[in-house]
């Protein structure tokens, strides 16, 4: 059975009924029919919200998941990185786990620091990039087959991400095609 991981954009697309939500709803249907496995990444709770703030608690993220039909999706835990993770929703890391994160960071965003920069705008950009790194990290570390995303940065760099252990990166429409009998 194929294991799909939805990135943060997929959750937003479902929440705001954006164009890709048509395909994402088909993935949800396939999941509810036990044709695929579906996961979300806990670090999506740490992403910048549309109004610019971050979630005050993980329960806000859980409410969002529930509202879009993902409350029972598998939760993939990221590395615990200060100023990014929520207690009980991250993993303490060892050197090998950190190395994988650094390797992904070097592919997606060379030179990004692990420490938040000064300034609100810079911190928002940093947070978004680090969350993207951790989404890929979760797919590799937890062994989930396919990252579903419309984020072009993942698609542009997929060959290098494949070398690190990502098995597949698909647009929502492409993911639905894999679900067809």
N, C-alpha and C positions, 0 to 999 in steps of 0.2 A: 504494500500500500504506500502510495506517495505521501511524503510528509512535507507540507507547505508551511512556510513561516511568512506571516504577513508583517510588513514593515509599518512604521507609524503612518505613512501616507495612506496606506490601505484603510486603516482605522478612520482617519480623517475623511477619506472618500466615502466610506459608509455613513459616517456621522452626518456629513453635509450633502449626501446624495449627489456626489459629483459623477461625471460621465463613467468612470471606471467602476462605480458601484454596481452597475449592471452585471459585470463579470464577477465582481466579488460576491455578490448575492448568489450567483451560480456556484461559486466555490463553497459558500456556506451551505447551500442545498446538498451538494455532494458530500460534504462533511457530515451533515445531519443524517444522510442516508448511508453512512459508514463506508463511503467509497474512497475517502482520503482522510488523512490526519491533518489537523490545523493547529498552528501555534501562533502565539503573540510573544513579543519580547518585553519583559518587565521594564526594560529601560525606556520603552515608549512612554511610560508614565512621567519620565523626566524631561521629555521634549518640551520645547517652548510651545505654549498654547496660542491659538489664533489672536487673542487679545494682548499677547506679549508676556503674560505671567507664566509661572510654572505651577503645577499642581501643589496644593498645600499638603495633601496627603495621598497615599496610595489608593485610598478608598474612592477618591474622585475619579481615578483612572478605572477602577473596577466598575463604577457606575457607567462610565462611558462604554466599556466593553459590554456591559449588560444591555445598554440601550441599542447597540448595533448587532446584538445576537452572538457575541463572542465570550460570554461569561464562563462558558465551560471549555474554552480553548486551552490547550496546554500552555503553561507559562514557562518560557525559557528564561532562566536567570542569568544576568550579565555579571561581569566582574564588579566587585564593590569598589567604586571610585568616589572619593569624597566629593561632595557638592553635586553628585549626579545620581546616586542610588538611594533607594528607600530601604530601611532596615527590614530584614526578613524577606527581601526580594532581590538578593544579590549573593554572590559567592565570594568568599575570601580566596585570594589567589596565591599561586605559587609562581616560581620563576618561569616555568614553561607556559603557563596561562598568560602571564604578562608579555612574554616574547611574542606569542601569537597576536595579542592585541597591538603590540608595537609594529609587527609586520603588516598588519591590516592598515594601521594608521599611516604607515609609510607609503602604502599603495593609494589609499583614498585621499589622504591629506598630509603630504610630506611636510614635516616641520611643526605640526601642531603640538602644543605643549600638553602635558597631563594636568597642569595646574591652570585654574581659571585666570584669565587676564583681567586687568583693571578696566573698568568702564562697562556700563550696562550693555551697549551695543556689541562690544567685543566679546563679552561673556555669553550673550545669546548665540552668536556665531560659533563660538567655541563649543558650547553645549550641544548645538545641533550636530556639529561634526563628530564630536565624541560619541554621541548617541548612535550615529550612523556606523561608526567603527564597532560599537558594541552589538549592534544588530547582526552584522556579519560574523563577529566573534561567536555569538550565540548559535548561529546556524552551524558553524564549523564545530565548535566545542561539544554541542549537544547532538551532533550527527543528524541534523534535519536536511533533507534532500534539496529543497528548492526555496530560494528567497523570492517572494513575490513583491515587486516594487515598480513604481513608475519613475523612480528617481534615476535620472540619466547618468549620474556619476557612477552608480553601481554598474550600469550597463556598459558604459565606456571602458570601465576597468575590469570587466569580468574575466578576461584571460588571465590577468595577474591574480585576481581573487581565486580563480580555479586552481592555480598553482599552490595556493595556501590551504586549499581544502574545500572551498565552496563547490558544490556539485552542479548547481544550476541557478541561474538568475533569470526570471521571466517577468514580463508585463502581466497584469491580471488577465488580459484577453488570451495570452499564450498559455497561462496556467489552466484556464478553463478547457483549452484544447486537449490537454493531457488527461482530463477527466472523462473525455468522451470514450464510450466503449468501442 
